[in-house]
Amino acid sequence: MATSPEDTDLSDDPQPEYDFRATRGAMRGKYAARYRERLRTVRLEANVSAALSDAAEVNAALREYLNWRQERQSVNPD
Protein backbone atom coordinates (compact mmCIF):
# COMPACT_ATOMS: atom_id res chain seq x y z
CA MET A 1 0.00 0.00 0.00
CA ALA A 2 1.42 3.36 -1.02
CA THR A 3 1.65 6.09 1.55
CA SER A 4 1.31 9.78 1.01
CA PRO A 5 3.93 12.25 2.26
CA GLU A 6 1.56 13.23 5.06
CA ASP A 7 1.61 9.67 6.41
CA THR A 8 5.37 9.46 6.87
CA ASP A 9 6.95 9.87 10.30
CA LEU A 10 9.42 12.76 10.06
CA SER A 11 10.89 12.52 13.54
CA ASP A 12 14.62 13.10 13.97
CA ASP A 13 14.99 10.10 16.27
CA PRO A 14 17.03 7.26 14.79
CA GLN A 15 15.24 4.01 14.20
CA PRO A 16 16.10 1.02 16.45
CA GLU A 17 17.90 -0.77 13.62
CA TYR A 18 20.45 2.06 13.61
CA ASP A 19 21.76 1.47 17.12
CA PHE A 20 25.44 2.36 16.81
CA ARG A 21 26.22 1.72 20.48
CA ALA A 22 26.78 -1.95 19.70
CA THR A 23 29.27 -1.20 16.91
CA ARG A 24 32.74 -2.41 17.84
CA GLY A 25 35.61 0.02 17.48
CA ALA A 26 33.37 2.99 16.86
CA MET A 27 33.88 6.05 18.97
CA ARG A 28 32.68 9.60 18.75
CA GLY A 29 35.26 12.10 17.54
CA LYS A 30 37.83 9.43 16.69
CA TYR A 31 39.47 11.62 14.02
CA ALA A 32 38.61 15.02 15.50
CA ALA A 33 42.09 15.74 16.89
CA ARG A 34 43.77 14.78 13.61
CA TYR A 35 41.36 17.04 11.72
CA ARG A 36 42.00 19.99 14.06
CA GLU A 37 45.77 19.64 13.56
CA ARG A 38 45.42 20.42 9.85
CA LEU A 39 42.61 22.94 10.09
CA ARG A 40 43.58 26.59 10.18
CA THR A 41 40.91 29.24 10.41
CA VAL A 42 41.63 32.92 9.91
CA ARG A 43 39.11 35.70 10.42
CA LEU A 44 39.46 38.43 7.80
CA GLU A 45 38.64 42.05 8.42
CA ALA A 46 35.59 43.37 6.57
CA ASN A 47 37.57 45.42 4.04
CA VAL A 48 39.79 42.46 3.17
CA SER A 49 36.92 40.01 2.80
CA ALA A 50 35.09 42.52 0.59
CA ALA A 51 38.08 42.61 -1.78
CA LEU A 52 38.43 38.82 -2.04
CA SER A 53 35.44 36.74 -3.05
CA ASP A 54 36.45 33.22 -2.00
CA ALA A 55 39.14 31.05 -0.41
CA ALA A 56 40.94 30.55 -3.72
CA GLU A 57 41.46 34.31 -4.10
CA VAL A 58 42.64 34.62 -0.50
CA ASN A 59 45.15 31.81 -1.01
CA ALA A 60 46.38 33.32 -4.28
CA ALA A 61 46.87 36.72 -2.67
CA LEU A 62 48.73 35.23 0.29
CA ARG A 63 50.99 33.17 -1.99
CA GLU A 64 51.77 36.25 -4.05
CA TYR A 65 52.63 38.18 -0.89
CA LEU A 66 54.85 35.36 0.40
CA ASN A 67 56.70 35.15 -2.92
CA TRP A 68 57.19 38.91 -2.93
CA ARG A 69 58.47 38.85 0.64
CA GLN A 70 60.88 36.00 -0.10
CA GLU A 71 62.25 37.80 -3.19
CA ARG A 72 62.63 41.01 -1.22
CA GLN A 73 64.53 39.24 1.58
CA SER A 74 66.88 37.55 -0.90
CA VAL A 75 67.71 40.91 -2.52
CA ASN A 76 68.00 42.89 0.74
CA PRO A 77 68.95 40.53 3.59
CA ASP A 78 68.76 42.54 6.81
VOGU-3710 file (C-alpha; in Angstrom, 3 decimals, decimal comma):
1> matspedtdl> 0,000/0,000/0,000  1,420/3,364/-1,016  1,652/6,086/1,545  1,314/9,781/1,012  3,932/12,253/2,265  1,557/13,232/5,057  1,613/9,669/6,414  5,374/9,457/6,870  6,948/9,870/10,296  9,415/12,760/10,055
11> sddpqpeydf> 10,894/12,516/13,542  14,618/13,096/13,973  14,986/10,098/16,271  17,027/7,261/14,786  15,243/4,005/14,200  16,104/1,022/16,452  17,900/-0,774/13,617  20,449/2,063/13,608  21,758/1,471/17,117  25,438/2,364/16,808
21> ratrgamrgk> 26,221/1,724/20,481  26,778/-1,945/19,699  29,273/-1,204/16,912  32,739/-2,412/17,843  35,614/0,018/17,482  33,365/2,990/16,865  33,884/6,048/18,974  32,675/9,596/18,753  35,264/12,103/17,542  37,830/9,433/16,686
31> yaaryrerlr> 39,474/11,616/14,020  38,606/15,025/15,495  42,094/15,738/16,886  43,771/14,779/13,606  41,355/17,035/11,718  41,995/19,989/14,055  45,769/19,644/13,564  45,423/20,421/9,854  42,611/22,943/10,087  43,582/26,594/10,178
41> tvrleanvsa> 40,915/29,245/10,409  41,627/32,919/9,907  39,114/35,701/10,415  39,457/38,435/7,801  38,643/42,048/8,416  35,589/43,370/6,573  37,566/45,424/4,041  39,793/42,456/3,171  36,916/40,012/2,796  35,093/42,521/0,587
51> alsdaaevna> 38,080/42,610/-1,777  38,429/38,818/-2,044  35,438/36,743/-3,051  36,451/33,217/-1,999  39,136/31,047/-0,410  40,944/30,552/-3,716  41,458/34,309/-4,098  42,641/34,615/-0,497  45,154/31,815/-1,010  46,378/33,317/-4,283
61> alreylnwrq> 46,869/36,724/-2,669  48,728/35,226/0,287  50,992/33,171/-1,988  51,770/36,248/-4,053  52,631/38,176/-0,894  54,846/35,356/0,405  56,703/35,146/-2,922  57,192/38,915/-2,934  58,471/38,853/0,641  60,878/36,001/-0,104
71> erqsvnpd> 62,249/37,802/-3,190  62,635/41,015/-1,218  64,533/39,240/1,578  66,875/37,548/-0,897  67,705/40,911/-2,517  68,000/42,894/0,740  68,953/40,531/3,591  68,758/42,540/6,806
//
